[in-house]
Protein backbone atom coordinates (compact mmCIF):
# COMPACT_ATOMS: atom_id res chain seq x y z
CA UNK A 1 0.00 0.00 0.00
CA UNK A 2 1.25 3.49 -0.75
CA UNK A 3 0.06 6.88 0.37
CA UNK A 4 0.28 10.08 -1.62
CA UNK A 5 0.99 12.57 1.15
CA UNK A 6 0.28 15.61 -1.02
CA UNK A 7 -3.17 14.23 -1.75
CA UNK A 8 -3.83 13.54 1.93
CA UNK A 9 -2.68 17.05 2.85
CA UNK A 10 -5.10 18.52 0.31
CA UNK A 11 -7.93 16.53 1.91
CA UNK A 12 -7.27 17.70 5.48
CA UNK A 13 -5.86 21.20 5.00
CA UNK A 14 -9.29 22.83 5.25
CA UNK A 15 -9.62 21.47 8.81
CA UNK A 16 -6.23 22.78 10.00
CA UNK A 17 -6.03 26.42 11.12
CA UNK A 18 -2.24 26.62 10.60
CA UNK A 19 -1.41 24.59 7.50
CA UNK A 20 2.34 24.92 8.20
CA UNK A 21 1.84 22.17 10.79
CA UNK A 22 1.40 19.76 7.88
CA UNK A 23 4.91 20.52 6.61
CA UNK A 24 6.33 17.68 8.75
CA UNK A 25 4.10 15.06 7.14
CA UNK A 26 6.25 12.54 5.31
CA UNK A 27 6.63 8.78 5.12
CA UNK A 28 9.41 8.90 7.73
CA UNK A 29 7.31 11.03 10.10
CA UNK A 30 4.48 8.48 10.09
CA UNK A 31 6.88 5.54 10.37
CA UNK A 32 8.31 7.16 13.50
CA UNK A 33 4.79 7.65 14.91
CA UNK A 34 3.90 4.01 14.28
CA UNK A 35 6.98 2.86 16.15
CA UNK A 36 5.87 4.90 19.18
CA UNK A 37 2.35 3.45 19.26
CA UNK A 38 1.54 0.96 21.99
CA UNK A 39 -1.25 -1.57 21.84
CA UNK A 40 -2.54 -3.22 24.97
Secondary structure, 3 states (H helix, E strand, C coil): CCCCHHHHHHHHHHHCCCHHHHHHCCHHHHHHHHHHCCCC
